[in-house]
Amino acid sequence: MPSADGAISETVCGRAGQLLGNCFRNFTPTVAIEAMHAVKIPDSLEEINKRCLIFNRGMECVRQYLKQCVNARQRKIIENEVYGAQKLYEFLCYDPVFQREFLRHKNCFQVVHLEWDHCSNQFTGMLKDEMARITKQSINVQYVNFCCARYAYENCVYNSARFICKPDSALFLRRIAKLLSTDKHFLNCDSIEGELCSGGPVSRMVQNSWVCYATVVPLLLMVVSVVMQ
């Protein structure tokens, strides 16, 4: 896999909004443009390697900014938030078996692309609403709500895909959804999802909600911007 060579531009604290542009300043124009506007699902090993190059470069820039400009508490929050995306890319970039499986199901990713974008906004809205109620409910209740939102997210990916794609492709997309939606805080969700979330109101509210894989790198960099505002 290509390495993310090239010196990172000097980090300027307080300018997280410029992080994306500065991160790819020393890259070739085509790579920089793809980092800004990547929406195409990788459909070959070459495309996967290119996307991994972009992701790894983005993470390198994020880590440098966090180390120099963000306190330990905020840094931990951000690291937890990007845990799922990092796990997905570990498989996608370094696991040949996963790469072959990903490419085998690439047509399913492409077919559900429009639903992907629409439901991403719904899912994000649900999480924002839940965060706004953080002081109005117990931590235990909020934990269950987050787990149920993730459970609904996984199910909606599977249910949306199984009517369009082959059964094994729908299952693979569910696996991707689970990886992307895994936060370090919620690694124990599996133990309560089946019992508490199946058919619940949170599950119905976030049907057809899932995170857009194609914008992972911009999302990582946006997280820093939001925290630092």
C-alpha positions as CSV (number, residue, x, y, z in Angstrom):
1,M,0.0,0.0,0.0
2,P,1.3,3.5,-0.8
3,S,2.7,5.4,2.2
4,A,1.6,8.9,3.1
5,D,5.0,10.5,2.4
6,G,5.7,14.3,2.5
7,A,6.2,16.7,5.4
8,I,3.1,18.0,7.1
9,S,2.6,21.7,7.1
10,E,3.3,23.5,10.4
11,T,0.4,23.2,12.7
12,V,-1.3,26.5,13.7
13,C,-3.4,26.1,16.7
14,G,-6.8,27.8,16.6
15,R,-7.1,27.3,12.8
16,A,-8.6,23.8,12.7
17,G,-10.8,24.9,9.9
18,Q,-7.8,25.1,7.6
19,L,-6.5,21.7,8.6
20,L,-7.8,19.8,5.6
21,G,-6.3,22.2,3.1
22,N,-2.9,22.3,4.9
23,C,-2.9,18.6,5.3
24,F,-2.7,17.9,1.6
25,R,-0.8,21.0,0.5
26,N,2.3,18.9,-0.4
27,F,0.4,16.2,-2.2
28,T,-0.2,16.1,-5.9
29,P,-3.3,18.1,-7.1
30,T,-5.3,15.0,-7.9
31,V,-4.8,13.6,-4.4
32,A,-5.7,16.8,-2.8
33,I,-8.8,17.2,-4.9
34,E,-9.9,13.7,-4.0
35,A,-9.3,14.3,-0.3
36,M,-11.7,17.3,-0.5
37,H,-14.4,15.8,-2.7
38,A,-14.1,12.0,-2.5
39,V,-17.5,10.4,-3.0
40,K,-16.8,7.4,-5.2
41,I,-16.7,4.0,-3.6
42,P,-13.4,2.3,-4.3
43,D,-13.9,-0.3,-7.0
44,S,-10.4,-1.7,-7.4
45,L,-7.3,-2.5,-5.3
46,E,-5.7,0.6,-6.7
47,E,-8.6,2.8,-5.6
48,I,-8.5,1.2,-2.2
49,N,-4.8,2.0,-1.8
50,K,-5.4,5.6,-3.0
51,R,-8.2,6.0,-0.4
52,C,-6.0,4.5,2.3
53,L,-3.3,6.9,1.4
54,I,-5.7,9.8,1.9
55,F,-7.1,8.4,5.1
56,N,-3.7,7.8,6.7
57,R,-2.5,11.2,5.7
58,G,-5.6,12.8,7.2
59,M,-5.2,10.8,10.4
60,E,-1.5,11.9,10.6
61,C,-2.5,15.5,10.4
62,V,-5.3,15.1,12.9
63,R,-2.9,13.4,15.4
64,Q,-0.4,16.2,15.0
65,Y,-3.0,18.9,15.6
66,L,-4.4,17.0,18.6
67,K,-1.0,16.6,20.1
68,Q,-0.1,20.3,19.8
69,C,-3.3,22.1,20.2
70,V,-5.9,20.0,22.1
71,N,-5.9,19.2,25.8
72,A,-6.0,15.6,27.0
73,R,-9.7,15.5,27.7
74,Q,-10.7,16.8,24.3
75,R,-8.2,14.6,22.6
76,K,-9.7,11.6,24.3
77,I,-13.2,12.5,23.1
78,I,-12.0,12.9,19.5
79,E,-10.0,9.6,19.6
80,N,-13.1,7.8,20.8
81,E,-15.2,9.3,18.1
82,V,-12.9,8.2,15.3
83,Y,-12.3,4.7,16.7
84,G,-14.8,3.0,14.4
85,A,-13.5,4.6,11.2
86,Q,-9.9,3.7,12.2
87,K,-11.0,0.0,12.7
88,L,-12.7,0.0,9.3
89,Y,-9.6,1.3,7.6
90,E,-7.3,-1.1,9.4
91,F,-9.3,-3.9,7.7
92,L,-9.6,-2.1,4.4
93,C,-5.9,-1.1,4.1
94,Y,-4.1,-4.0,5.6
95,D,-6.3,-7.1,5.4
96,P,-6.2,-8.8,1.9
97,V,-9.2,-11.0,2.7
98,F,-11.3,-8.0,3.7
99,Q,-10.2,-6.1,0.6
100,R,-11.3,-8.9,-1.7
101,E,-14.6,-9.2,0.1
102,F,-15.1,-5.4,-0.1
103,L,-14.5,-5.4,-3.8
104,R,-16.8,-8.4,-4.2
105,H,-19.7,-6.4,-2.7
106,K,-18.8,-3.0,-4.4
107,N,-21.9,-3.0,-6.6
108,C,-24.1,-3.0,-3.5
109,F,-22.3,0.0,-2.1
110,Q,-22.9,1.9,-5.3
111,V,-26.6,1.0,-5.6
112,V,-27.5,2.2,-2.1
113,H,-25.4,5.4,-2.4
114,L,-28.4,7.8,-2.5
115,E,-30.0,6.3,0.5
116,W,-26.6,6.4,2.2
117,D,-26.4,10.2,1.9
118,H,-30.0,10.8,2.9
119,C,-29.9,8.6,6.0
120,S,-26.6,9.9,7.1
121,N,-28.2,13.3,7.8
122,Q,-31.1,11.7,9.7
123,F,-28.7,9.6,11.9
124,T,-26.5,12.6,12.6
125,G,-29.6,14.6,13.6
126,M,-30.6,11.8,16.1
127,L,-27.2,11.8,17.7
128,K,-27.2,15.6,18.0
129,D,-30.6,15.6,19.7
130,E,-29.5,12.9,22.1
131,M,-26.4,14.9,23.0
132,A,-28.6,18.0,23.7
133,R,-30.4,16.0,26.4
134,I,-27.2,14.9,28.2
135,T,-28.0,16.9,31.3
136,K,-31.7,15.9,31.3
137,Q,-31.4,12.2,31.7
138,S,-29.3,9.6,33.5
139,I,-26.1,8.3,32.0
140,N,-27.6,4.8,31.9
141,V,-30.7,5.9,29.9
142,Q,-28.5,7.8,27.4
143,Y,-26.2,4.8,27.0
144,V,-29.2,2.6,26.1
145,N,-30.5,5.3,23.7
146,F,-27.1,5.5,21.9
147,C,-26.9,1.7,21.7
148,C,-30.4,1.5,20.3
149,A,-29.6,4.2,17.7
150,R,-26.6,2.2,16.6
151,Y,-28.7,-1.0,16.6
152,A,-31.2,0.7,14.3
153,Y,-28.4,2.0,12.1
154,E,-27.1,-1.5,11.6
155,N,-30.6,-2.9,10.9
156,C,-31.5,-0.1,8.5
157,V,-28.4,-0.8,6.4
158,Y,-29.1,-4.4,6.3
159,N,-32.8,-4.0,5.5
160,S,-32.2,-1.4,2.8
161,A,-29.5,-3.5,1.2
162,R,-31.3,-6.9,1.3
163,F,-34.1,-5.8,-1.0
164,I,-31.6,-4.6,-3.6
165,C,-28.5,-6.7,-3.2
166,K,-27.6,-10.3,-2.6
167,P,-28.1,-11.6,1.0
168,D,-24.3,-11.9,1.6
169,S,-23.8,-8.3,0.4
170,A,-26.5,-7.0,2.8
171,L,-24.7,-8.8,5.6
172,F,-21.4,-7.3,4.6
173,L,-22.8,-3.8,4.6
174,R,-24.2,-4.4,8.0
175,R,-20.7,-5.3,9.1
176,I,-19.4,-2.1,7.7
177,A,-22.1,-0.1,9.4
178,K,-21.2,-1.7,12.7
179,L,-17.6,-0.9,12.3
180,L,-18.3,2.8,11.4
181,S,-20.7,3.3,14.3
182,T,-18.5,1.8,17.0
183,D,-17.4,4.3,19.6
184,K,-15.0,3.2,22.3
185,H,-17.6,4.3,24.8
186,F,-20.1,1.8,23.4
187,L,-18.2,-1.4,23.0
188,N,-20.6,-3.1,25.3
189,C,-23.7,-2.3,23.3
190,D,-23.8,-5.8,21.8
191,S,-24.9,-7.2,25.2
192,I,-28.0,-5.1,25.4
193,E,-29.1,-4.4,21.9
194,G,-31.1,-7.5,21.2
195,E,-32.9,-7.4,24.6
196,L,-33.6,-3.7,24.9
197,C,-33.6,-2.2,21.4
198,S,-35.4,-4.6,19.1
199,G,-38.6,-2.8,17.9
200,G,-38.1,0.1,20.3
201,P,-39.0,3.8,19.6
202,V,-35.4,4.8,18.9
203,S,-35.1,2.0,16.4
204,R,-38.1,3.3,14.5
205,M,-36.9,6.9,14.6
206,V,-33.6,6.2,12.9
207,Q,-34.6,3.7,10.3
208,N,-32.7,4.1,7.1
209,S,-29.9,6.0,8.9
210,W,-26.3,5.3,8.2
211,V,-23.0,7.1,8.1
212,C,-21.4,8.0,4.7
213,Y,-18.2,6.0,4.3
214,A,-17.1,8.2,1.5
215,T,-16.7,11.2,3.7
216,V,-14.7,9.7,6.5
217,V,-11.6,11.8,6.2
218,P,-13.4,15.1,6.0
219,L,-15.5,14.0,8.9
220,L,-12.4,13.3,11.0
221,L,-11.1,16.8,10.3
222,M,-14.4,18.4,10.9
223,V,-14.6,16.8,14.4
224,V,-11.5,18.8,15.4
225,S,-13.0,22.0,14.0
226,V,-16.2,21.5,16.0
227,V,-14.5,20.7,19.3
228,M,-12.2,23.7,18.9
229,Q,-14.9,26.2,18.1
